[in-house]
Structure formats: structure tokens, C-alpha cells
Amino acid sequence: MAKVLAGNKREVLVFGLTATGGLLRLFPSDVVEQLTAFIHSKPSTAVVPPQKVIRATSSYRSPTPQQLSFQLGDFFYVIRAVKEGGSWYEAHKSVTGAHGLVPKSMFEAFHKGAAP
């Protein structure tokens, strides 16, 4: 838990408790404001668990920013199947944090414990 002890428009002195005791640090006030806003903010949407995990059966280079590029064997979490056209998944690559569309035809569902 941190507590602001003193400050001005440019710097803020913050005391934070650690496992080994207290610690005093001087931080720019804008950093403290941003961190405070982040801590007290609520997520804009609830975290939705993935529908399934998929693995790329070939490599693909994306022609648009909405689509994701990937290599053979890359894993993605499926967020949802895109209804328009029906041949795309909205997916998330947890290794890189990338989020976008991938073609369904270039993936197979990955099942826990299945041989590669």
C-alpha cells in the first residue's frame, strides 16, 4: 500500500510498504496520477475465456492490419467465430498479445494431451 506523504505539481514523495519494511521514493506527479487512475479503473469489458485453442497448419502473411500473420505451429485462443463470411476466427496470440482475424481453413483445433 502506498501513501503520498508530500508533493507539488512536479514531484510526489510516496511511501510504500514492502516485505522488508518501508521505502521512500520520489516520482513525477504525472506518473503517480496515471498509476492511481489505472489502479482505480474498472475493466471496460469482462474477460471472456477462449472458446478453444487452435494451431496453425501452415504459415500466413497478413495483407491487412485486421488480420494476423502467423507461422506453422503457432497457437491462438479463439475469441469467437466471425459470422460474416464464416471462414474467420477472431483470435488472440497470448505469446505476443496480438489480436485479430485468422482464416479458419489454416488451423486445427488443439486438444490437451494430443500428439503434435
Backbone torsions as a table, in degrees:
resi	resn	phi	psi	omega
1	MET	NA	132.5	-179.2
2	ALA	-109.3	149.0	179.3
3	LYS	-136.4	131.7	178.1
4	VAL	-78.0	121.2	-178.5
5	LEU	-95.6	-37.9	-179.0
6	ALA	-157.0	158.3	178.4
7	GLY	-176.1	167.0	172.5
8	ASN	-140.7	-166.7	-177.0
9	LYS	-70.3	-19.3	-175.1
10	ARG	-104.0	-33.5	-175.8
11	GLU	-139.1	150.9	178.9
12	VAL	-131.4	131.6	175.8
13	LEU	-91.0	122.9	-175.4
14	VAL	-121.2	135.9	175.2
15	PHE	-108.6	124.4	178.3
16	GLY	-124.6	139.9	178.0
17	LEU	-84.8	135.0	176.7
18	THR	-122.6	175.8	179.6
19	ALA	-64.3	-25.9	-177.4
20	THR	-101.5	3.3	179.8
21	GLY	134.8	-157.4	-177.6
22	GLY	-94.3	163.5	-179.5
23	LEU	-147.3	129.5	176.4
24	LEU	-103.7	134.9	177.0
25	ARG	-142.2	152.4	176.4
26	LEU	-107.2	122.7	-178.2
27	PHE	-123.6	149.0	172.1
28	PRO	-60.4	139.4	-175.4
29	SER	-61.3	-33.5	180.0
30	ASP	-66.6	-32.3	177.3
31	VAL	-66.7	-43.6	178.8
32	VAL	-62.7	-41.7	179.2
33	GLU	-63.0	-44.2	179.9
34	GLN	-65.0	-43.2	179.9
35	LEU	-65.5	-42.3	178.3
36	THR	-62.0	-43.6	178.6
37	ALA	-62.9	-40.7	179.4
38	PHE	-64.0	-45.9	-178.5
39	ILE	-61.1	-38.4	-176.4
40	HIS	-91.6	-2.1	179.9
41	SER	-81.1	154.4	176.7
42	LYS	-105.7	146.4	177.6
43	PRO	-59.4	142.0	-178.1
44	SER	-69.5	-31.3	176.5
45	THR	-137.9	155.1	178.2
46	ALA	-70.5	148.9	177.3
47	VAL	-72.8	125.9	-178.0
48	VAL	-104.5	125.2	178.3
49	PRO	-66.3	149.7	-178.9
50	PRO	-65.4	147.9	177.0
51	GLN	-69.5	-40.9	179.3
52	LYS	-164.7	171.0	177.1
53	VAL	-108.4	135.6	179.9
54	ILE	-125.0	155.5	179.8
55	ARG	-126.8	134.7	-178.8
56	ALA	-69.4	132.4	178.2
57	THR	-94.2	-6.8	175.1
58	SER	-159.6	174.7	179.2
59	SER	-91.3	156.4	-177.2
60	TYR	-150.1	133.8	175.9
61	ARG	-108.2	119.0	-174.9
62	SER	-69.3	130.8	175.9
63	PRO	-87.4	-10.7	-178.1
64	THR	-134.9	157.7	179.1
65	PRO	-67.3	-21.3	-179.7
66	GLN	-75.9	-23.3	-179.4
67	GLN	-95.6	154.1	179.0
68	LEU	-103.6	139.1	170.6
69	SER	-83.8	152.7	179.2
70	PHE	-158.4	165.6	179.0
71	GLN	-112.5	158.8	175.4
72	LEU	-51.8	128.4	177.5
73	GLY	91.6	-7.1	178.3
74	ASP	-65.5	143.3	178.4
75	PHE	-105.1	144.4	177.1
76	PHE	-137.1	152.8	168.5
77	TYR	-95.1	131.0	176.8
78	VAL	-82.3	123.7	175.2
79	ILE	-83.5	-45.8	177.8
80	ARG	-167.7	158.9	171.8
81	ALA	-84.4	133.5	-179.7
82	VAL	-80.6	124.5	-174.9
83	LYS	-74.5	-35.0	179.8
84	GLU	-68.5	112.6	179.7
85	GLY	88.3	-33.3	175.2
86	GLY	71.8	3.3	-176.0
87	SER	-110.8	17.3	-177.6
88	TRP	-130.8	150.8	169.1
89	TYR	-111.4	144.2	164.0
90	GLU	-89.0	121.6	-170.8
91	ALA	-134.7	163.3	-179.9
92	HIS	-130.5	130.2	175.9
93	LYS	-101.1	103.2	-172.2
94	SER	-65.4	-26.7	-179.6
95	VAL	-64.2	-38.1	-177.3
96	THR	-110.0	-15.8	-176.3
97	GLY	84.1	3.1	-179.7
98	ALA	-66.4	145.0	-178.2
99	HIS	-140.2	128.2	179.6
100	GLY	174.5	-160.1	-176.5
101	LEU	-98.4	142.1	174.6
102	VAL	-134.2	145.4	-179.9
103	PRO	-73.5	128.2	-178.6
104	LYS	-57.3	-37.9	-173.8
105	SER	-64.9	-14.0	-177.6
106	MET	-103.4	18.2	-177.6
107	PHE	-135.7	156.0	170.4
108	GLU	-125.9	149.7	177.0
109	ALA	-70.8	136.4	179.5
110	PHE	-103.0	127.3	-179.2
111	HIS	-111.3	137.0	-179.7
112	LYS	-54.8	129.4	177.1
113	GLY	85.4	-4.6	179.8
114	ALA	-75.8	145.0	177.2
115	ALA	-70.3	143.3	179.7
116	PRO	-67.5	NA	NA
